Amino acid sequence: MSSQNTQQDINTKSLSHVEKWSDLVGNIFVSIFHRITLFGIGAATVWSSAETFLMIFQKGTSSIRFITAFYIFRNWCHGWNLL
């Protein structure tokens, strides 16, 4: 009976070790994914804003579409404390 309890304790400790390790690795992957995704969203927003800015200068006038794009960009930057 004693050897069975010892084996069960070893199995429980091994399972606990695997769970802790998998949680750590999972959290790292989620953190990396979030950073890559936020970078992608930020890059797309900056790219879109720069393109809109260039379109305004090429056209020579602005419209509500351009003003709305800049407003969205400004709010996004303000939300991330970039401005």
PyMOL Python script that loads the backbone (N, CA, C, O; Angstrom):
from pymol import cmd

cmd.read_pdbstr("""\
ATOM      1  N   MET A   1       0.819  -1.196   0.000  1.00  0.00           N
ATOM      2  CA  MET A   1       0.000   0.000   0.000  1.00  0.00           C
ATOM      3  C   MET A   1       0.863   1.260   0.000  1.00  0.00           C
ATOM      4  O   MET A   1       0.509   2.267  -0.614  1.00  0.00           O
ATOM      5  N   SER A   2       1.979   1.193   0.685  1.00  0.00           N
ATOM      6  CA  SER A   2       2.854   2.347   0.768  1.00  0.00           C
ATOM      7  C   SER A   2       3.465   2.687  -0.579  1.00  0.00           C
ATOM      8  O   SER A   2       3.589   3.863  -0.918  1.00  0.00           O
ATOM      9  N   SER A   3       3.852   1.670  -1.361  1.00  0.00           N
ATOM     10  CA  SER A   3       4.449   1.924  -2.668  1.00  0.00           C
ATOM     11  C   SER A   3       3.409   2.487  -3.637  1.00  0.00           C
ATOM     12  O   SER A   3       3.742   3.270  -4.527  1.00  0.00           O
ATOM     13  N   GLN A   4       2.142   2.083  -3.459  1.00  0.00           N
ATOM     14  CA  GLN A   4       1.088   2.608  -4.322  1.00  0.00           C
ATOM     15  C   GLN A   4       0.858   4.093  -4.039  1.00  0.00           C
ATOM     16  O   GLN A   4       0.685   4.893  -4.958  1.00  0.00           O
ATOM     17  N   ASN A   5       0.859   4.448  -2.741  1.00  0.00           N
ATOM     18  CA  ASN A   5       0.697   5.859  -2.384  1.00  0.00           C
ATOM     19  C   ASN A   5       1.878   6.685  -2.882  1.00  0.00           C
ATOM     20  O   ASN A   5       1.696   7.813  -3.341  1.00  0.00           O
ATOM     21  N   THR A   6       3.075   6.137  -2.797  1.00  0.00           N
ATOM     22  CA  THR A   6       4.260   6.843  -3.268  1.00  0.00           C
ATOM     23  C   THR A   6       4.173   7.073  -4.775  1.00  0.00           C
ATOM     24  O   THR A   6       4.480   8.166  -5.252  1.00  0.00           O
ATOM     25  N   GLN A   7       3.755   6.047  -5.530  1.00  0.00           N
ATOM     26  CA  GLN A   7       3.614   6.182  -6.973  1.00  0.00           C
ATOM     27  C   GLN A   7       2.546   7.218  -7.314  1.00  0.00           C
ATOM     28  O   GLN A   7       2.706   7.994  -8.256  1.00  0.00           O
ATOM     29  N   GLN A   8       1.460   7.228  -6.549  1.00  0.00           N
ATOM     30  CA  GLN A   8       0.398   8.204  -6.787  1.00  0.00           C
ATOM     31  C   GLN A   8       0.904   9.618  -6.500  1.00  0.00           C
ATOM     32  O   GLN A   8       0.578  10.551  -7.235  1.00  0.00           O
ATOM     33  N   ASP A   9       1.690   9.783  -5.447  1.00  0.00           N
ATOM     34  CA  ASP A   9       2.266  11.097  -5.144  1.00  0.00           C
ATOM     35  C   ASP A   9       3.196  11.558  -6.265  1.00  0.00           C
ATOM     36  O   ASP A   9       3.186  12.730  -6.643  1.00  0.00           O
ATOM     37  N   ILE A  10       3.996  10.635  -6.794  1.00  0.00           N
ATOM     38  CA  ILE A  10       4.904  10.974  -7.887  1.00  0.00           C
ATOM     39  C   ILE A  10       4.104  11.395  -9.116  1.00  0.00           C
ATOM     40  O   ILE A  10       4.445  12.375  -9.777  1.00  0.00           O
ATOM     41  N   ASN A  11       3.025  10.645  -9.425  1.00  0.00           N
ATOM     42  CA  ASN A  11       2.185  10.991 -10.573  1.00  0.00           C
ATOM     43  C   ASN A  11       1.535  12.354 -10.393  1.00  0.00           C
ATOM     44  O   ASN A  11       1.462  13.141 -11.337  1.00  0.00           O
ATOM     45  N   THR A  12       1.065  12.634  -9.190  1.00  0.00           N
ATOM     46  CA  THR A  12       0.427  13.916  -8.907  1.00  0.00           C
ATOM     47  C   THR A  12       1.433  15.055  -9.049  1.00  0.00           C
ATOM     48  O   THR A  12       1.111  16.101  -9.612  1.00  0.00           O
ATOM     49  N   LYS A  13       2.658  14.853  -8.537  1.00  0.00           N
ATOM     50  CA  LYS A  13       3.691  15.888  -8.657  1.00  0.00           C
ATOM     51  C   LYS A  13       4.094  16.102 -10.113  1.00  0.00           C
ATOM     52  O   LYS A  13       4.316  17.236 -10.538  1.00  0.00           O
ATOM     53  N   SER A  14       4.187  15.017 -10.875  1.00  0.00           N
ATOM     54  CA  SER A  14       4.542  15.126 -12.295  1.00  0.00           C
ATOM     55  C   SER A  14       3.469  15.881 -13.052  1.00  0.00           C
ATOM     56  O   SER A  14       3.775  16.742 -13.877  1.00  0.00           O
ATOM     57  N   LEU A  15       2.214  15.564 -12.779  1.00  0.00           N
ATOM     58  CA  LEU A  15       1.107  16.247 -13.442  1.00  0.00           C
ATOM     59  C   LEU A  15       1.099  17.727 -13.081  1.00  0.00           C
ATOM     60  O   LEU A  15       0.862  18.581 -13.936  1.00  0.00           O
ATOM     61  N   SER A  16       1.358  18.024 -11.822  1.00  0.00           N
ATOM     62  CA  SER A  16       1.400  19.416 -11.379  1.00  0.00           C
ATOM     63  C   SER A  16       2.535  20.163 -12.084  1.00  0.00           C
ATOM     64  O   SER A  16       2.371  21.316 -12.483  1.00  0.00           O
ATOM     65  N   HIS A  17       3.681  19.505 -12.234  1.00  0.00           N
ATOM     66  CA  HIS A  17       4.822  20.122 -12.914  1.00  0.00           C
ATOM     67  C   HIS A  17       4.488  20.390 -14.384  1.00  0.00           C
ATOM     68  O   HIS A  17       4.813  21.457 -14.905  1.00  0.00           O
ATOM     69  N   VAL A  18       3.850  19.441 -15.050  1.00  0.00           N
ATOM     70  CA  VAL A  18       3.467  19.604 -16.459  1.00  0.00           C
ATOM     71  C   VAL A  18       2.450  20.727 -16.605  1.00  0.00           C
ATOM     72  O   VAL A  18       2.546  21.520 -17.542  1.00  0.00           O
ATOM     73  N   GLU A  19       1.485  20.814 -15.708  1.00  0.00           N
ATOM     74  CA  GLU A  19       0.481  21.880 -15.773  1.00  0.00           C
ATOM     75  C   GLU A  19       1.118  23.253 -15.589  1.00  0.00           C
ATOM     76  O   GLU A  19       0.775  24.194 -16.305  1.00  0.00           O
ATOM     77  N   LYS A  20       2.033  23.376 -14.647  1.00  0.00           N
ATOM     78  CA  LYS A  20       2.709  24.661 -14.435  1.00  0.00           C
ATOM     79  C   LYS A  20       3.524  25.047 -15.660  1.00  0.00           C
ATOM     80  O   LYS A  20       3.511  26.205 -16.076  1.00  0.00           O
ATOM     81  N   TRP A  21       4.237  24.080 -16.240  1.00  0.00           N
ATOM     82  CA  TRP A  21       5.049  24.335 -17.420  1.00  0.00           C
ATOM     83  C   TRP A  21       4.181  24.728 -18.612  1.00  0.00           C
ATOM     84  O   TRP A  21       4.506  25.670 -19.335  1.00  0.00           O
ATOM     85  N   SER A  22       3.075  24.007 -18.819  1.00  0.00           N
ATOM     86  CA  SER A  22       2.208  24.315 -19.960  1.00  0.00           C
ATOM     87  C   SER A  22       1.525  25.669 -19.782  1.00  0.00           C
ATOM     88  O   SER A  22       1.315  26.379 -20.765  1.00  0.00           O
ATOM     89  N   ASP A  23       1.179  26.038 -18.565  1.00  0.00           N
ATOM     90  CA  ASP A  23       0.616  27.377 -18.320  1.00  0.00           C
ATOM     91  C   ASP A  23       1.631  28.460 -18.654  1.00  0.00           C
ATOM     92  O   ASP A  23       1.294  29.466 -19.278  1.00  0.00           O
ATOM     93  N   LEU A  24       2.864  28.252 -18.240  1.00  0.00           N
ATOM     94  CA  LEU A  24       3.918  29.227 -18.519  1.00  0.00           C
ATOM     95  C   LEU A  24       4.132  29.383 -20.018  1.00  0.00           C
ATOM     96  O   LEU A  24       4.181  30.506 -20.520  1.00  0.00           O
ATOM     97  N   VAL A  25       4.260  28.280 -20.734  1.00  0.00           N
ATOM     98  CA  VAL A  25       4.478  28.327 -22.180  1.00  0.00           C
ATOM     99  C   VAL A  25       3.261  28.942 -22.877  1.00  0.00           C
ATOM    100  O   VAL A  25       3.416  29.751 -23.791  1.00  0.00           O
ATOM    101  N   GLY A  26       2.065  28.568 -22.456  1.00  0.00           N
ATOM    102  CA  GLY A  26       0.848  29.132 -23.038  1.00  0.00           C
ATOM    103  C   GLY A  26       0.761  30.633 -22.845  1.00  0.00           C
ATOM    104  O   GLY A  26       0.391  31.359 -23.768  1.00  0.00           O
ATOM    105  N   ASN A  27       1.099  31.103 -21.653  1.00  0.00           N
ATOM    106  CA  ASN A  27       1.081  32.545 -21.388  1.00  0.00           C
ATOM    107  C   ASN A  27       2.103  33.291 -22.241  1.00  0.00           C
ATOM    108  O   ASN A  27       1.839  34.401 -22.704  1.00  0.00           O
ATOM    109  N   ILE A  28       3.262  32.686 -22.448  1.00  0.00           N
ATOM    110  CA  ILE A  28       4.277  33.312 -23.303  1.00  0.00           C
ATOM    111  C   ILE A  28       3.766  33.418 -24.734  1.00  0.00           C
ATOM    112  O   ILE A  28       3.908  34.466 -25.363  1.00  0.00           O
ATOM    113  N   PHE A  29       3.170  32.337 -25.261  1.00  0.00           N
ATOM    114  CA  PHE A  29       2.643  32.367 -26.622  1.00  0.00           C
ATOM    115  C   PHE A  29       1.530  33.406 -26.782  1.00  0.00           C
ATOM    116  O   PHE A  29       1.481  34.107 -27.793  1.00  0.00           O
ATOM    117  N   VAL A  30       0.651  33.509 -25.808  1.00  0.00           N
ATOM    118  CA  VAL A  30      -0.431  34.492 -25.870  1.00  0.00           C
ATOM    119  C   VAL A  30       0.145  35.904 -25.853  1.00  0.00           C
ATOM    120  O   VAL A  30      -0.311  36.769 -26.601  1.00  0.00           O
ATOM    121  N   SER A  31       1.141  36.140 -25.007  1.00  0.00           N
ATOM    122  CA  SER A  31       1.764  37.456 -24.933  1.00  0.00           C
ATOM    123  C   SER A  31       2.433  37.821 -26.254  1.00  0.00           C
ATOM    124  O   SER A  31       2.301  38.949 -26.729  1.00  0.00           O
ATOM    125  N   ILE A  32       3.146  36.876 -26.844  1.00  0.00           N
ATOM    126  CA  ILE A  32       3.795  37.128 -28.137  1.00  0.00           C
ATOM    127  C   ILE A  32       2.751  37.410 -29.207  1.00  0.00           C
ATOM    128  O   ILE A  32       2.911  38.341 -29.996  1.00  0.00           O
ATOM    129  N   PHE A  33       1.685  36.618 -29.242  1.00  0.00           N
ATOM    130  CA  PHE A  33       0.626  36.825 -30.227  1.00  0.00           C
ATOM    131  C   PHE A  33       0.001  38.203 -30.076  1.00  0.00           C
ATOM    132  O   PHE A  33      -0.245  38.880 -31.074  1.00  0.00           O
ATOM    133  N   HIS A  34      -0.261  38.629 -28.838  1.00  0.00           N
ATOM    134  CA  HIS A  34      -0.854  39.952 -28.614  1.00  0.00           C
ATOM    135  C   HIS A  34       0.064  41.060 -29.114  1.00  0.00           C
ATOM    136  O   HIS A  34      -0.401  42.009 -29.745  1.00  0.00           O
ATOM    137  N   ARG A  35       1.340  40.951 -28.844  1.00  0.00           N
ATOM    138  CA  ARG A  35       2.282  41.993 -29.283  1.00  0.00           C
ATOM    139  C   ARG A  35       2.371  42.057 -30.806  1.00  0.00           C
ATOM    140  O   ARG A  35       2.388  43.143 -31.386  1.00  0.00           O
ATOM    141  N   ILE A  36       2.428  40.891 -31.452  1.00  0.00           N
ATOM    142  CA  ILE A  36       2.488  40.867 -32.917  1.00  0.00           C
ATOM    143  C   ILE A  36       1.211  41.451 -33.508  1.00  0.00           C
ATOM    144  O   ILE A  36       1.261  42.222 -34.466  1.00  0.00           O
ATOM    145  N   THR A  37       0.073  41.086 -32.940  1.00  0.00           N
ATOM    146  CA  THR A  37      -1.210  41.580 -33.441  1.00  0.00           C
ATOM    147  C   THR A  37      -1.324  43.092 -33.259  1.00  0.00           C
ATOM    148  O   THR A  37      -1.744  43.795 -34.178  1.00  0.00           O
ATOM    149  N   LEU A  38      -0.957  43.596 -32.087  1.00  0.00           N
ATOM    150  CA  LEU A  38      -1.021  45.044 -31.857  1.00  0.00           C
ATOM    151  C   LEU A  38      -0.069  45.794 -32.778  1.00  0.00           C
ATOM    152  O   LEU A  38      -0.397  46.882 -33.253  1.00  0.00           O
ATOM    153  N   PHE A  39       1.112  45.221 -33.037  1.00  0.00           N
ATOM    154  CA  PHE A  39       2.032  45.850 -33.972  1.00  0.00           C
ATOM    155  C   PHE A  39       1.416  45.905 -35.369  1.00  0.00           C
ATOM    156  O   PHE A  39       1.522  46.920 -36.057  1.00  0.00           O
ATOM    157  N   GLY A  40       0.779  44.824 -35.781  1.00  0.00           N
ATOM    158  CA  GLY A  40       0.134  44.785 -37.098  1.00  0.00           C
ATOM    159  C   GLY A  40      -0.977  45.806 -37.229  1.00  0.00           C
ATOM    160  O   GLY A  40      -1.091  46.486 -38.249  1.00  0.00           O
ATOM    161  N   ILE A  41      -1.797  45.911 -36.192  1.00  0.00           N
ATOM    162  CA  ILE A  41      -2.880  46.895 -36.209  1.00  0.00           C
ATOM    163  C   ILE A  41      -2.311  48.310 -36.249  1.00  0.00           C
ATOM    164  O   ILE A  41      -2.793  49.156 -37.002  1.00  0.00           O
ATOM    165  N   GLY A  42      -1.294  48.564 -35.445  1.00  0.00           N
ATOM    166  CA  GLY A  42      -0.664  49.889 -35.433  1.00  0.00           C
ATOM    167  C   GLY A  42      -0.015  50.229 -36.760  1.00  0.00           C
ATOM    168  O   GLY A  42      -0.142  51.352 -37.248  1.00  0.00           O
ATOM    169  N   ALA A  43       0.682  49.259 -37.348  1.00  0.00           N
ATOM    170  CA  ALA A  43       1.331  49.496 -38.636  1.00  0.00           C
ATOM    171  C   ALA A  43       0.299  49.772 -39.726  1.00  0.00           C
ATOM    172  O   ALA A  43       0.498  50.653 -40.563  1.00  0.00           O
ATOM    173  N   ALA A  44      -0.796  49.026 -39.719  1.00  0.00           N
ATOM    174  CA  ALA A  44      -1.854  49.253 -40.721  1.00  0.00           C
ATOM    175  C   ALA A  44      -2.490  50.626 -40.542  1.00  0.00           C
ATOM    176  O   ALA A  44      -2.824  51.291 -41.524  1.00  0.00           O
ATOM    177  N   THR A  45      -2.658  51.052 -39.294  1.00  0.00           N
ATOM    178  CA  THR A  45      -3.251  52.358 -39.030  1.00  0.00           C
ATOM    179  C   THR A  45      -2.329  53.488 -39.488  1.00  0.00           C
ATOM    180  O   THR A  45      -2.775  54.453 -40.109  1.00  0.00           O
ATOM    181  N   VAL A  46      -1.045  53.358 -39.178  1.00  0.00           N
ATOM    182  CA  VAL A  46      -0.082  54.389 -39.596  1.00  0.00           C
ATOM    183  C   VAL A  46       0.027  54.419 -41.114  1.00  0.00           C
ATOM    184  O   VAL A  46       0.071  55.495 -41.709  1.00  0.00           O
ATOM    185  N   TRP A  47       0.070  53.265 -41.739  1.00  0.00           N
ATOM    186  CA  TRP A  47       0.154  53.188 -43.196  1.00  0.00           C
ATOM    187  C   TRP A  47      -1.065  53.858 -43.839  1.00  0.00           C
ATOM    188  O   TRP A  47      -0.935  54.643 -44.778  1.00  0.00           O
ATOM    189  N   SER A  48      -2.240  53.533 -43.318  1.00  0.00           N
ATOM    190  CA  SER A  48      -3.473  54.113 -43.853  1.00  0.00           C
ATOM    191  C   SER A  48      -3.486  55.628 -43.676  1.00  0.00           C
ATOM    192  O   SER A  48      -3.894  56.357 -44.579  1.00  0.00           O
ATOM    193  N   SER A  49      -3.048  56.093 -42.530  1.00  0.00           N
ATOM    194  CA  SER A  49      -3.028  57.531 -42.282  1.00  0.00           C
ATOM    195  C   SER A  49      -2.035  58.236 -43.204  1.00  0.00           C
ATOM    196  O   SER A  49      -2.332  59.303 -43.741  1.00  0.00           O
ATOM    197  N   ALA A  50      -0.860  57.640 -43.386  1.00  0.00           N
ATOM    198  CA  ALA A  50       0.138  58.247 -44.279  1.00  0.00           C
ATOM    199  C   ALA A  50      -0.377  58.282 -45.715  1.00  0.00           C
ATOM    200  O   ALA A  50      -0.180  59.270 -46.423  1.00  0.00           O
ATOM    201  N   GLU A  51      -1.028  57.220 -46.140  1.00  0.00           N
ATOM    202  CA  GLU A  51      -1.583  57.189 -47.494  1.00  0.00           C
ATOM    203  C   GLU A  51      -2.671  58.250 -47.660  1.00  0.00           C
ATOM    204  O   GLU A  51      -2.730  58.932 -48.683  1.00  0.00           O
ATOM    205  N   THR A  52      -3.525  58.385 -46.655  1.00  0.00           N
ATOM    206  CA  THR A  52      -4.581  59.403 -46.711  1.00  0.00           C
ATOM    207  C   THR A  52      -3.978  60.806 -46.745  1.00  0.00           C
ATOM    208  O   THR A  52      -4.439  61.673 -47.488  1.00  0.00           O
ATOM    209  N   PHE A  53      -2.956  61.014 -45.943  1.00  0.00           N
ATOM    210  CA  PHE A  53      -2.277  62.310 -45.915  1.00  0.00           C
ATOM    211  C   PHE A  53      -1.707  62.654 -47.284  1.00  0.00           C
ATOM    212  O   PHE A  53      -1.847  63.783 -47.754  1.00  0.00           O
ATOM    213  N   LEU A  54      -1.061  61.679 -47.926  1.00  0.00           N
ATOM    214  CA  LEU A  54      -0.522  61.910 -49.266  1.00  0.00           C
ATOM    215  C   LEU A  54      -1.623  62.159 -50.295  1.00  0.00           C
ATOM    216  O   LEU A  54      -1.451  62.975 -51.199  1.00  0.00           O
ATOM    217  N   MET A  55      -2.748  61.464 -50.163  1.00  0.00           N
ATOM    218  CA  MET A  55      -3.866  61.663 -51.079  1.00  0.00           C
ATOM    219  C   MET A  55      -4.434  63.073 -50.964  1.00  0.00           C
ATOM    220  O   MET A  55      -4.834  63.674 -51.961  1.00  0.00           O
ATOM    221  N   ILE A  56      -4.466  63.597 -49.734  1.00  0.00           N
ATOM    222  CA  ILE A  56      -4.970  64.959 -49.531  1.00  0.00           C
ATOM    223  C   ILE A  56      -4.073  65.954 -50.269  1.00  0.00           C
ATOM    224  O   ILE A  56      -4.572  66.857 -50.942  1.00  0.00           O
ATOM    225  N   PHE A  57      -2.754  65.793 -50.147  1.00  0.00           N
ATOM    226  CA  PHE A  57      -1.842  66.718 -50.816  1.00  0.00           C
ATOM    227  C   PHE A  57      -1.892  66.570 -52.329  1.00  0.00           C
ATOM    228  O   PHE A  57      -1.778  67.562 -53.049  1.00  0.00           O
ATOM    229  N   GLN A  58      -2.059  65.358 -52.818  1.00  0.00           N
ATOM    230  CA  GLN A  58      -2.144  65.158 -54.268  1.00  0.00           C
ATOM    231  C   GLN A  58      -3.433  65.754 -54.823  1.00  0.00           C
ATOM    232  O   GLN A  58      -3.447  66.345 -55.902  1.00  0.00           O
ATOM    233  N   LYS A  59      -4.516  65.585 -54.063  1.00  0.00           N
ATOM    234  CA  LYS A  59      -5.812  66.090 -54.515  1.00  0.00           C
ATOM    235  C   LYS A  59      -5.900  67.605 -54.365  1.00  0.00           C
ATOM    236  O   LYS A  59      -6.526  68.283 -55.180  1.00  0.00           O
ATOM    237  N   GLY A  60      -5.274  68.123 -53.330  1.00  0.00           N
ATOM    238  CA  GLY A  60      -5.290  69.566 -53.101  1.00  0.00           C
ATOM    239  C   GLY A  60      -6.395  70.021 -52.175  1.00  0.00           C
ATOM    240  O   GLY A  60      -6.356  71.150 -51.685  1.00  0.00           O
ATOM    241  N   THR A  61      -7.390  69.170 -51.917  1.00  0.00           N
ATOM    242  CA  THR A  61      -8.476  69.498 -50.989  1.00  0.00           C
ATOM    243  C   THR A  61      -8.762  68.287 -50.115  1.00  0.00           C
ATOM    244  O   THR A  61      -8.297  67.176 -50.368  1.00  0.00           O
ATOM    245  N   SER A  62      -9.543  68.548 -49.082  1.00  0.00           N
ATOM    246  CA  SER A  62      -9.894  67.476 -48.162  1.00  0.00           C
ATOM    247  C   SER A  62     -11.389  67.194 -48.244  1.00  0.00           C
ATOM    248  O   SER A  62     -12.154  67.994 -48.785  1.00  0.00           O
ATOM    249  N   SER A  63     -11.793  66.061 -47.708  1.00  0.00           N
ATOM    250  CA  SER A  63     -13.215  65.712 -47.651  1.00  0.00           C
ATOM    251  C   SER A  63     -13.493  65.076 -46.304  1.00  0.00           C
ATOM    252  O   SER A  63     -12.576  64.845 -45.516  1.00  0.00           O
ATOM    253  N   ILE A  64     -14.741  64.798 -46.044  1.00  0.00           N
ATOM    254  CA  ILE A  64     -15.123  64.191 -44.759  1.00  0.00           C
ATOM    255  C   ILE A  64     -14.460  62.827 -44.580  1.00  0.00           C
ATOM    256  O   ILE A  64     -14.159  62.420 -43.458  1.00  0.00           O
ATOM    257  N   ARG A  65     -14.235  62.126 -45.685  1.00  0.00           N
ATOM    258  CA  ARG A  65     -13.581  60.814 -45.611  1.00  0.00           C
ATOM    259  C   ARG A  65     -12.172  60.950 -45.044  1.00  0.00           C
ATOM    260  O   ARG A  65     -11.766  60.161 -44.190  1.00  0.00           O
ATOM    261  N   PHE A  66     -11.431  61.941 -45.514  1.00  0.00           N
ATOM    262  CA  PHE A  66     -10.073  62.138 -45.045  1.00  0.00           C
ATOM    263  C   PHE A  66     -10.045  62.608 -43.596  1.00  0.00           C
ATOM    264  O   PHE A  66      -9.224  62.155 -42.798  1.00  0.00           O
ATOM    265  N   ILE A  67     -10.938  63.507 -43.275  1.00  0.00           N
ATOM    266  CA  ILE A  67     -11.000  64.019 -41.903  1.00  0.00           C
ATOM    267  C   ILE A  67     -11.355  62.895 -40.933  1.00  0.00           C
ATOM    268  O   ILE A  67     -10.795  62.821 -39.839  1.00  0.00           O
ATOM    269  N   THR A  68     -12.268  62.033 -41.321  1.00  0.00           N
ATOM    270  CA  THR A  68     -12.643  60.890 -40.478  1.00  0.00           C
ATOM    271  C   THR A  68     -11.467  59.955 -40.285  1.00  0.00           C
ATOM    272  O   THR A  68     -11.255  59.460 -39.178  1.00  0.00           O
ATOM    273  N   ALA A  69     -10.697  59.701 -41.329  1.00  0.00           N
ATOM    274  CA  ALA A  69      -9.532  58.818 -41.216  1.00  0.00           C
ATOM    275  C   ALA A  69      -8.517  59.390 -40.235  1.00  0.00           C
ATOM    276  O   ALA A  69      -7.975  58.658 -39.407  1.00  0.00           O
ATOM    277  N   PHE A  70      -8.256  60.684 -40.320  1.00  0.00           N
ATOM    278  CA  PHE A  70      -7.321  61.296 -39.385  1.00  0.00           C
ATOM    279  C   PHE A  70      -7.858  61.293 -37.954  1.00  0.00           C
ATOM    280  O   PHE A  70      -7.096  61.124 -37.002  1.00  0.00           O
ATOM    281  N   TYR A  71      -9.147  61.479 -37.808  1.00  0.00           N
ATOM    282  CA  TYR A  71      -9.759  61.438 -36.476  1.00  0.00           C
ATOM    283  C   TYR A  71      -9.579  60.061 -35.854  1.00  0.00           C
ATOM    284  O   TYR A  71      -9.236  59.949 -34.677  1.00  0.00           O
ATOM    285  N   ILE A  72      -9.810  59.014 -36.636  1.00  0.00           N
ATOM    286  CA  ILE A  72      -9.639  57.648 -36.131  1.00  0.00           C
ATOM    287  C   ILE A  72      -8.184  57.408 -35.754  1.00  0.00           C
ATOM    288  O   ILE A  72      -7.910  56.841 -34.696  1.00  0.00           O
ATOM    289  N   PHE A  73      -7.252  57.824 -36.593  1.00  0.00           N
ATOM    290  CA  PHE A  73      -5.834  57.656 -36.305  1.00  0.00           C
ATOM    291  C   PHE A  73      -5.439  58.392 -35.037  1.00  0.00           C
ATOM    292  O   PHE A  73      -4.709  57.853 -34.204  1.00  0.00           O
ATOM    293  N   ARG A  74      -5.920  59.628 -34.886  1.00  0.00           N
ATOM    294  CA  ARG A  74      -5.596  60.419 -33.705  1.00  0.00           C
ATOM    295  C   ARG A  74      -6.102  59.752 -32.438  1.00  0.00           C
ATOM    296  O   ARG A  74      -5.390  59.696 -31.436  1.00  0.00           O
ATOM    297  N   ASN A  75      -7.334  59.244 -32.478  1.00  0.00           N
ATOM    298  CA  ASN A  75      -7.891  58.578 -31.300  1.00  0.00           C
ATOM    299  C   ASN A  75      -7.151  57.294 -30.983  1.00  0.00           C
ATOM    300  O   ASN A  75      -6.973  56.961 -29.812  1.00  0.00           O
ATOM    301  N   TRP A  76      -6.719  56.569 -31.997  1.00  0.00           N
ATOM    302  CA  TRP A  76      -5.971  55.347 -31.753  1.00  0.00           C
ATOM    303  C   TRP A  76      -4.637  55.668 -31.089  1.00  0.00           C
ATOM    304  O   TRP A  76      -4.241  55.007 -30.129  1.00  0.00           O
ATOM    305  N   CYS A  77      -3.950  56.677 -31.597  1.00  0.00           N
ATOM    306  CA  CYS A  77      -2.671  57.074 -31.007  1.00  0.00           C
ATOM    307  C   CYS A  77      -2.853  57.604 -29.599  1.00  0.00           C
ATOM    308  O   CYS A  77      -2.046  57.319 -28.714  1.00  0.00           O
ATOM    309  N   HIS A  78      -3.903  58.370 -29.390  1.00  0.00           N
ATOM    310  CA  HIS A  78      -4.153  58.910 -28.054  1.00  0.00           C
ATOM    311  C   HIS A  78      -4.457  57.794 -27.066  1.00  0.00           C
ATOM    312  O   HIS A  78      -4.044  57.869 -25.908  1.00  0.00           O
ATOM    313  N   GLY A  79      -5.165  56.770 -27.499  1.00  0.00           N
ATOM    314  CA  GLY A  79      -5.476  55.630 -26.626  1.00  0.00           C
ATOM    315  C   GLY A  79      -4.234  54.870 -26.189  1.00  0.00           C
ATOM    316  O   GLY A  79      -4.209  54.293 -25.102  1.00  0.00           O
ATOM    317  N   TRP A  80      -3.211  54.866 -27.019  1.00  0.00           N
ATOM    318  CA  TRP A  80      -1.957  54.164 -26.697  1.00  0.00           C
ATOM    319  C   TRP A  80      -0.901  55.142 -26.196  1.00  0.00           C
ATOM    320  O   TRP A  80       0.265  54.773 -26.059  1.00  0.00           O
ATOM    321  N   ASN A  81      -1.293  56.380 -25.922  1.00  0.00           N
ATOM    322  CA  ASN A  81      -0.375  57.425 -25.426  1.00  0.00           C
ATOM    323  C   ASN A  81       0.793  57.629 -26.373  1.00  0.00           C
ATOM    324  O   ASN A  81       1.929  57.796 -25.929  1.00  0.00           O
ATOM    325  N   LEU A  82       0.529  57.616 -27.675  1.00  0.00           N
ATOM    326  CA  LEU A  82       1.575  57.846 -28.660  1.00  0.00           C
ATOM    327  C   LEU A  82       1.684  59.321 -29.032  1.00  0.00           C
ATOM    328  O   LEU A  82       2.718  59.748 -29.546  1.00  0.00           O
ATOM    329  N   LEU A  83       0.652  60.097 -28.786  1.00  0.00           N
ATOM    330  CA  LEU A  83       0.696  61.520 -29.105  1.00  0.00           C
ATOM    331  C   LEU A  83       0.739  62.340 -27.834  1.00  0.00           C
ATOM    332  O   LEU A  83       0.779  63.569 -27.893  1.00  0.00           O
TER     333      LEU A  83
END
""", "prot")
cmd.dss("prot")
cmd.show_as("cartoon", "prot")
cmd.util.cbc("prot")
cmd.orient("prot")
